[in-house]
Amino acid sequence: NFNPINGTYPSAESIEKDLNILLEAGFNGIITYGSDNALMAIPEIAKNMGFQGIIMGIWDIRDPREKDNALAMSGYVDGYCMGNEGLSIRYEVDELKKAIDELRDKSRLPVTTSEEINDYAKQYVVELGDWVFPNVHPYFSNVTQPAKAVSWIGKYYKILKRAAGADKPILFKEVSLPTKGDDRCNEKNQRDFFILMEFSEVKFAYFEAFDQAWKTHAPVEPHWGLFDRKRRPKKFIAEMLTRQADVKVKTKTL
């Protein structure tokens, strides 16, 4: 129930429904992308519902209201992400670094940014935040077979570990395969991809929770979710929930 194109924001009830579905599926952490309007409330709602880890995003690093909203939620978040894939497009590196430093000073929490993986070839991007938080999509490099996609991601993980050094954490913010919009994309491939990712060395977040119908700038963009736009689980989640149910039944039987 979110569409930034026409200014539609979800209600608190809708946010709670989203979060409850994620909790039931076993997730205990979330990453948000913006802090404007109703999005501001997500960390507090999530923490009160039992989520353990929350990274709050600030989309427009030039918007003082959004930054103030994020700062007001400092008691409910574990860290901030200032910006997303906007370097040299929506903001420049100097103002991004200044915004990161200011929010860190005010919140006393770790702050980073998130850019496309190729941007991290520049060492100053690696050094921008308190941890390395890139978006890493094999699909956009024409890699769609699950095993090859995991290997492709692993290669960049090793490169960034060397660039970041031993003391800076790395968490890949966006990794996934879309489920529609391309004949090579389907729910089985996404399922196989995440199963393989779970056995890899890469520290990653699952992208993304729900299909976002408003993202229409490419055919695959509305189809990255683990759940569809009606909150129904796709193959990866559906099979995981079935396994969990089977374990509960066997436990009760024993």
FIFI-680672 format. One record per residue (C-alpha): residue number from 1; residue in one letter; x, y, z. Coordinates in Angstrom, 3 decimals. Layout:
{nr: NUM&rest: A&east: X&north: Y&up: Z}
...
This chain:
{nr: 1&rest: N&east: 0.000&north: 0.000&up: 0.000}
{nr: 2&rest: F&east: 2.883&north: 2.344&up: -0.826}
{nr: 3&rest: N&east: 3.352&north: 4.311&up: -4.023}
{nr: 4&rest: P&east: 5.809&north: 7.209&up: -3.909}
{nr: 5&rest: I&east: 4.935&north: 8.126&up: -7.502}
{nr: 6&rest: N&east: 1.453&north: 9.331&up: -6.554}
{nr: 7&rest: G&east: 2.217&north: 10.061&up: -2.891}
{nr: 8&rest: T&east: 0.331&north: 7.127&up: -1.369}
{nr: 9&rest: Y&east: 1.609&north: 5.938&up: 2.014}
{nr: 10&rest: P&east: 0.587&north: 2.868&up: 4.015}
{nr: 11&rest: S&east: -1.480&north: 3.056&up: 7.184}
{nr: 12&rest: A&east: -0.112&north: 1.836&up: 10.500}
{nr: 13&rest: E&east: -2.428&north: -1.159&up: 10.186}
{nr: 14&rest: S&east: -1.002&north: -2.025&up: 6.776}
{nr: 15&rest: I&east: 2.562&north: -1.708&up: 8.082}
{nr: 16&rest: E&east: 1.733&north: -3.992&up: 10.999}
{nr: 17&rest: K&east: 0.256&north: -6.564&up: 8.627}
{nr: 18&rest: D&east: 3.423&north: -6.530&up: 6.506}
{nr: 19&rest: L&east: 5.654&north: -6.886&up: 9.535}
{nr: 20&rest: N&east: 3.574&north: -9.650&up: 11.088}
{nr: 21&rest: I&east: 3.857&north: -11.695&up: 7.903}
{nr: 22&rest: L&east: 7.632&north: -11.284&up: 7.987}
{nr: 23&rest: L&east: 7.783&north: -12.303&up: 11.654}
{nr: 24&rest: E&east: 5.714&north: -15.409&up: 10.953}
{nr: 25&rest: A&east: 8.167&north: -16.308&up: 8.184}
{nr: 26&rest: G&east: 11.059&north: -16.164&up: 10.650}
{nr: 27&rest: F&east: 12.611&north: -12.777&up: 9.862}
{nr: 28&rest: N&east: 13.849&north: -10.755&up: 12.836}
{nr: 29&rest: G&east: 15.406&north: -7.730&up: 11.136}
{nr: 30&rest: I&east: 14.384&north: -5.158&up: 8.536}
{nr: 31&rest: I&east: 15.952&north: -2.445&up: 6.396}
{nr: 32&rest: T&east: 13.915&north: 0.567&up: 5.301}
{nr: 33&rest: Y&east: 14.605&north: 3.052&up: 2.521}
{nr: 34&rest: G&east: 12.922&north: 6.270&up: 3.572}
{nr: 35&rest: S&east: 11.839&north: 8.231&up: 6.650}
{nr: 36&rest: D&east: 9.170&north: 10.512&up: 5.244}
{nr: 37&rest: N&east: 5.504&north: 10.496&up: 6.162}
{nr: 38&rest: A&east: 4.213&north: 7.120&up: 7.457}
{nr: 39&rest: L&east: 7.555&north: 5.441&up: 6.744}
{nr: 40&rest: M&east: 8.912&north: 7.231&up: 9.794}
{nr: 41&rest: A&east: 6.831&north: 4.988&up: 12.057}
{nr: 42&rest: I&east: 8.137&north: 1.650&up: 10.791}
{nr: 43&rest: P&east: 11.062&north: 1.251&up: 13.246}
{nr: 44&rest: E&east: 8.938&north: 1.920&up: 16.322}
{nr: 45&rest: I&east: 6.181&north: -0.420&up: 15.136}
{nr: 46&rest: A&east: 8.713&north: -3.100&up: 14.225}
{nr: 47&rest: K&east: 10.611&north: -2.916&up: 17.501}
{nr: 48&rest: N&east: 7.412&north: -3.090&up: 19.508}
{nr: 49&rest: M&east: 6.367&north: -6.153&up: 17.508}
{nr: 50&rest: G&east: 9.609&north: -7.959&up: 18.341}
{nr: 51&rest: F&east: 12.042&north: -7.230&up: 15.520}
{nr: 52&rest: Q&east: 15.584&north: -7.341&up: 16.847}
{nr: 53&rest: G&east: 17.553&north: -5.452&up: 14.213}
{nr: 54&rest: I&east: 16.474&north: -2.344&up: 12.309}
{nr: 55&rest: I&east: 18.417&north: -0.257&up: 9.805}
{nr: 56&rest: M&east: 16.521&north: 2.905&up: 8.909}
{nr: 57&rest: G&east: 16.949&north: 4.556&up: 5.532}
{nr: 58&rest: I&east: 16.979&north: 8.217&up: 4.563}
{nr: 59&rest: W&east: 16.146&north: 8.533&up: 0.874}
{nr: 60&rest: D&east: 16.605&north: 12.268&up: 0.290}
{nr: 61&rest: I&east: 19.796&north: 13.312&up: 2.036}
{nr: 62&rest: R&east: 18.934&north: 16.970&up: 1.362}
{nr: 63&rest: D&east: 15.558&north: 16.868&up: 3.094}
{nr: 64&rest: P&east: 15.870&north: 18.176&up: 6.684}
{nr: 65&rest: R&east: 12.416&north: 16.835&up: 7.609}
{nr: 66&rest: E&east: 13.324&north: 13.313&up: 6.585}
{nr: 67&rest: K&east: 16.596&north: 13.491&up: 8.498}
{nr: 68&rest: D&east: 14.794&north: 14.859&up: 11.574}
{nr: 69&rest: N&east: 12.237&north: 12.047&up: 11.326}
{nr: 70&rest: A&east: 15.005&north: 9.479&up: 11.224}
{nr: 71&rest: L&east: 16.783&north: 11.044&up: 14.172}
{nr: 72&rest: A&east: 13.556&north: 11.001&up: 16.186}
{nr: 73&rest: M&east: 13.491&north: 7.204&up: 15.807}
{nr: 74&rest: S&east: 17.024&north: 6.710&up: 17.149}
{nr: 75&rest: G&east: 15.695&north: 4.814&up: 20.155}
{nr: 76&rest: Y&east: 14.276&north: 2.119&up: 17.874}
{nr: 77&rest: V&east: 17.028&north: 1.653&up: 15.281}
{nr: 78&rest: D&east: 20.458&north: 0.047&up: 15.277}
{nr: 79&rest: G&east: 21.927&north: 2.036&up: 12.414}
{nr: 80&rest: Y&east: 21.106&north: 4.312&up: 9.490}
{nr: 81&rest: C&east: 21.577&north: 4.198&up: 5.741}
{nr: 82&rest: M&east: 21.951&north: 7.673&up: 4.261}
{nr: 83&rest: G&east: 20.907&north: 7.589&up: 0.598}
{nr: 84&rest: N&east: 20.568&north: 4.764&up: -1.887}
{nr: 85&rest: E&east: 22.070&north: 4.537&up: -5.372}
{nr: 86&rest: G&east: 22.190&north: 8.299&up: -5.734}
{nr: 87&rest: L&east: 25.899&north: 9.041&up: -5.930}
{nr: 88&rest: S&east: 26.612&north: 11.568&up: -8.701}
{nr: 89&rest: I&east: 22.894&north: 11.422&up: -9.579}
{nr: 90&rest: R&east: 20.896&north: 12.798&up: -6.629}
{nr: 91&rest: Y&east: 23.866&north: 13.845&up: -4.478}
{nr: 92&rest: E&east: 27.636&north: 14.241&up: -4.571}
{nr: 93&rest: V&east: 30.193&north: 12.466&up: -2.428}
{nr: 94&rest: D&east: 31.135&north: 15.478&up: -0.299}
{nr: 95&rest: E&east: 27.559&north: 16.257&up: 0.746}
{nr: 96&rest: L&east: 26.896&north: 12.553&up: 1.327}
{nr: 97&rest: K&east: 29.885&north: 12.273&up: 3.638}
{nr: 98&rest: K&east: 28.796&north: 15.400&up: 5.489}
{nr: 99&rest: A&east: 25.263&north: 14.045&up: 5.930}
{nr: 100&rest: I&east: 26.615&north: 10.701&up: 7.216}
{nr: 101&rest: D&east: 28.950&north: 12.395&up: 9.684}
{nr: 102&rest: E&east: 26.235&north: 14.747&up: 10.969}
{nr: 103&rest: L&east: 23.720&north: 11.955&up: 11.575}
{nr: 104&rest: R&east: 26.346&north: 9.823&up: 13.304}
{nr: 105&rest: D&east: 27.275&north: 12.723&up: 15.600}
{nr: 106&rest: K&east: 23.645&north: 13.468&up: 16.480}
{nr: 107&rest: S&east: 22.405&north: 9.893&up: 16.874}
{nr: 108&rest: R&east: 25.554&north: 8.241&up: 18.273}
{nr: 109&rest: L&east: 24.697&north: 5.293&up: 16.026}
{nr: 110&rest: P&east: 26.526&north: 3.770&up: 13.060}
{nr: 111&rest: V&east: 25.679&north: 5.292&up: 9.671}
{nr: 112&rest: T&east: 26.541&north: 4.235&up: 6.148}
{nr: 113&rest: T&east: 25.296&north: 4.614&up: 2.576}
{nr: 114&rest: S&east: 24.281&north: 2.139&up: -0.107}
{nr: 115&rest: E&east: 25.400&north: 2.331&up: -3.719}
{nr: 116&rest: E&east: 25.658&north: -0.022&up: -6.676}
{nr: 117&rest: I&east: 28.440&north: -2.574&up: -6.417}
{nr: 118&rest: N&east: 30.546&north: -1.048&up: -9.204}
{nr: 119&rest: D&east: 30.721&north: 2.237&up: -7.278}
{nr: 120&rest: Y&east: 32.767&north: 0.410&up: -4.627}
{nr: 121&rest: A&east: 35.661&north: 0.108&up: -7.051}
{nr: 122&rest: K&east: 36.418&north: 3.601&up: -5.725}
{nr: 123&rest: Q&east: 38.087&north: 3.280&up: -2.329}
{nr: 124&rest: Y&east: 36.481&north: 6.476&up: -1.045}
{nr: 125&rest: V&east: 33.054&north: 4.827&up: -1.440}
{nr: 126&rest: V&east: 34.238&north: 1.832&up: 0.596}
{nr: 127&rest: E&east: 35.381&north: 4.239&up: 3.305}
{nr: 128&rest: L&east: 32.243&north: 6.405&up: 3.418}
{nr: 129&rest: G&east: 30.317&north: 4.696&up: 6.206}
{nr: 130&rest: D&east: 30.701&north: 2.568&up: 9.309}
{nr: 131&rest: W&east: 30.044&north: -0.591&up: 7.332}
{nr: 132&rest: V&east: 29.981&north: -1.523&up: 3.646}
{nr: 133&rest: F&east: 26.402&north: -1.849&up: 2.389}
{nr: 134&rest: P&east: 26.250&north: -2.300&up: -1.404}
{nr: 135&rest: N&east: 23.464&north: -3.380&up: -3.740}
{nr: 136&rest: V&east: 24.708&north: -6.406&up: -5.654}
{nr: 137&rest: H&east: 22.479&north: -7.669&up: -8.468}
{nr: 138&rest: P&east: 23.809&north: -10.339&up: -10.834}
{nr: 139&rest: Y&east: 20.725&north: -9.946&up: -13.035}
{nr: 140&rest: F&east: 21.931&north: -6.552&up: -14.269}
{nr: 141&rest: S&east: 25.181&north: -8.172&up: -15.383}
{nr: 142&rest: N&east: 23.210&north: -10.767&up: -17.363}
{nr: 143&rest: V&east: 23.775&north: -13.502&up: -14.772}
{nr: 144&rest: T&east: 20.478&north: -15.263&up: -14.065}
{nr: 145&rest: Q&east: 21.366&north: -18.905&up: -13.377}
{nr: 146&rest: P&east: 21.264&north: -19.363&up: -9.576}
{nr: 147&rest: A&east: 24.623&north: -21.068&up: -9.012}
{nr: 148&rest: K&east: 26.433&north: -18.631&up: -11.305}
{nr: 149&rest: A&east: 24.676&north: -15.705&up: -9.631}
{nr: 150&rest: V&east: 25.854&north: -16.831&up: -6.188}
{nr: 151&rest: S&east: 29.400&north: -17.276&up: -7.496}
{nr: 152&rest: W&east: 29.269&north: -13.812&up: -9.090}
{nr: 153&rest: I&east: 28.187&north: -12.265&up: -5.785}
{nr: 154&rest: G&east: 30.847&north: -14.207&up: -3.881}
{nr: 155&rest: K&east: 33.552&north: -12.785&up: -6.128}
{nr: 156&rest: Y&east: 32.564&north: -9.230&up: -5.198}
{nr: 157&rest: Y&east: 32.329&north: -10.159&up: -1.536}
{nr: 158&rest: K&east: 35.961&north: -11.299&up: -1.539}
{nr: 159&rest: I&east: 37.054&north: -8.153&up: -3.364}
{nr: 160&rest: L&east: 35.276&north: -5.906&up: -0.868}
{nr: 161&rest: K&east: 36.662&north: -7.789&up: 2.127}
{nr: 162&rest: R&east: 40.153&north: -6.953&up: 0.914}
{nr: 163&rest: A&east: 39.232&north: -3.337&up: 0.203}
{nr: 164&rest: A&east: 37.428&north: -2.806&up: 3.520}
{nr: 165&rest: G&east: 39.993&north: -4.437&up: 5.762}
{nr: 166&rest: A&east: 39.460&north: -6.652&up: 8.773}
{nr: 167&rest: D&east: 37.761&north: -4.074&up: 10.992}
{nr: 168&rest: K&east: 34.929&north: -2.855&up: 8.735}
{nr: 169&rest: P&east: 31.817&north: -5.058&up: 8.526}
{nr: 170&rest: I&east: 30.268&north: -5.923&up: 5.165}
{nr: 171&rest: L&east: 26.579&north: -6.599&up: 4.628}
{nr: 172&rest: F&east: 25.231&north: -6.871&up: 1.098}
{nr: 173&rest: K&east: 22.007&north: -4.866&up: 1.217}
{nr: 174&rest: E&east: 20.279&north: -6.034&up: -1.955}
{nr: 175&rest: V&east: 20.821&north: -9.487&up: -3.407}
{nr: 176&rest: S&east: 18.132&north: -11.428&up: -5.231}
{nr: 177&rest: L&east: 16.840&north: -12.709&up: -8.537}
{nr: 178&rest: P&east: 13.515&north: -11.389&up: -9.857}
{nr: 179&rest: T&east: 10.668&north: -13.825&up: -10.442}
{nr: 180&rest: K&east: 9.037&north: -12.283&up: -13.546}
{nr: 181&rest: G&east: 9.649&north: -9.724&up: -16.254}
{nr: 182&rest: D&east: 12.203&north: -11.845&up: -18.132}
{nr: 183&rest: D&east: 11.819&north: -15.340&up: -19.579}
{nr: 184&rest: R&east: 14.871&north: -16.419&up: -17.591}
{nr: 185&rest: C&east: 13.340&north: -15.359&up: -14.271}
{nr: 186&rest: N&east: 10.966&north: -17.433&up: -12.187}
{nr: 187&rest: E&east: 10.189&north: -18.381&up: -8.588}
{nr: 188&rest: K&east: 12.176&north: -21.618&up: -8.755}
{nr: 189&rest: N&east: 15.346&north: -19.758&up: -9.700}
{nr: 190&rest: Q&east: 14.816&north: -17.306&up: -6.863}
{nr: 191&rest: R&east: 14.262&north: -20.236&up: -4.468}
{nr: 192&rest: D&east: 17.410&north: -22.021&up: -5.626}
{nr: 193&rest: F&east: 19.391&north: -18.783&up: -5.467}
{nr: 194&rest: F&east: 18.546&north: -18.052&up: -1.831}
{nr: 195&rest: I&east: 19.157&north: -21.638&up: -0.737}
{nr: 196&rest: L&east: 22.643&north: -21.450&up: -2.248}
{nr: 197&rest: M&east: 23.223&north: -17.992&up: -0.761}
{nr: 198&rest: E&east: 22.487&north: -19.342&up: 2.707}
{nr: 199&rest: F&east: 25.392&north: -21.771&up: 2.330}
{nr: 200&rest: S&east: 27.782&north: -19.106&up: 1.017}
{nr: 201&rest: E&east: 30.171&north: -16.979&up: 3.068}
{nr: 202&rest: V&east: 28.379&north: -13.785&up: 2.074}
{nr: 203&rest: K&east: 26.627&north: -11.744&up: 4.759}
{nr: 204&rest: F&east: 23.469&north: -10.478&up: 3.074}
{nr: 205&rest: A&east: 19.930&north: -9.206&up: 3.505}
{nr: 206&rest: Y&east: 17.007&north: -10.707&up: 1.606}
{nr: 207&rest: F&east: 15.754&north: -8.377&up: -1.108}
{nr: 208&rest: E&east: 12.979&north: -7.569&up: -1.028}
{nr: 209&rest: A&east: 10.045&north: -8.316&up: 1.246}
{nr: 210&rest: F&east: 7.103&north: -7.646&up: -1.089}
{nr: 211&rest: D&east: 6.628&north: -7.005&up: -4.802}
{nr: 212&rest: Q&east: 6.329&north: -3.273&up: -5.463}
{nr: 213&rest: A&east: 3.892&north: -2.682&up: -8.347}
{nr: 214&rest: W&east: 4.824&north: 0.999&up: -8.668}
{nr: 215&rest: K&east: 8.359&north: 0.187&up: -9.802}
{nr: 216&rest: T&east: 7.798&north: 0.071&up: -13.551}
{nr: 217&rest: H&east: 11.016&north: 1.495&up: -15.011}
{nr: 218&rest: A&east: 12.096&north: -2.037&up: -16.035}
{nr: 219&rest: P&east: 9.973&north: -5.183&up: -16.597}
{nr: 220&rest: V&east: 11.588&north: -7.071&up: -13.690}
{nr: 221&rest: E&east: 11.367&north: -4.254&up: -11.147}
{nr: 222&rest: P&east: 7.886&north: -5.069&up: -9.737}
{nr: 223&rest: H&east: 8.948&north: -8.687&up: -9.141}
{nr: 224&rest: W&east: 11.850&north: -8.816&up: -6.663}
{nr: 225&rest: G&east: 9.732&north: -9.745&up: -3.638}
{nr: 226&rest: L&east: 9.799&north: -12.854&up: -1.479}
{nr: 227&rest: F&east: 6.048&north: -12.268&up: -1.279}
{nr: 228&rest: D&east: 3.833&north: -10.997&up: -4.076}
{nr: 229&rest: R&east: 1.913&north: -7.712&up: -3.988}
{nr: 230&rest: K&east: -0.989&north: -9.424&up: -2.184}
{nr: 231&rest: R&east: 1.389&north: -10.675&up: 0.529}
{nr: 232&rest: R&east: 1.261&north: -14.274&up: -0.707}
{nr: 233&rest: P&east: 4.527&north: -16.191&up: -0.275}
{nr: 234&rest: K&east: 6.489&north: -17.113&up: -3.357}
{nr: 235&rest: K&east: 8.185&north: -20.480&up: -3.746}
{nr: 236&rest: F&east: 11.199&north: -19.881&up: -1.480}
{nr: 237&rest: I&east: 9.106&north: -18.728&up: 1.477}
{nr: 238&rest: A&east: 6.213&north: -21.126&up: 0.815}
{nr: 239&rest: E&east: 8.499&north: -24.165&up: 0.919}
{nr: 240&rest: M&east: 10.274&north: -22.867&up: 4.031}
{nr: 241&rest: L&east: 6.940&north: -22.407&up: 5.816}
{nr: 242&rest: T&east: 5.899&north: -25.922&up: 4.814}
{nr: 243&rest: R&east: 9.102&north: -27.358&up: 6.274}
{nr: 244&rest: Q&east: 8.565&north: -25.421&up: 9.496}
{nr: 245&rest: A&east: 5.008&north: -26.739&up: 9.758}
{nr: 246&rest: D&east: 6.225&north: -30.307&up: 9.189}
{nr: 247&rest: V&east: 8.783&north: -29.965&up: 11.978}
{nr: 248&rest: K&east: 6.114&north: -28.689&up: 14.375}
{nr: 249&rest: V&east: 3.826&north: -31.600&up: 13.532}
{nr: 250&rest: K&east: 6.623&north: -34.150&up: 14.031}
{nr: 251&rest: T&east: 7.605&north: -32.524&up: 17.316}
{nr: 252&rest: K&east: 4.044&north: -32.742&up: 18.614}
{nr: 253&rest: T&east: 3.828&north: -36.378&up: 17.488}
{nr: 254&rest: L&east: 7.021&north: -37.288&up: 19.310}
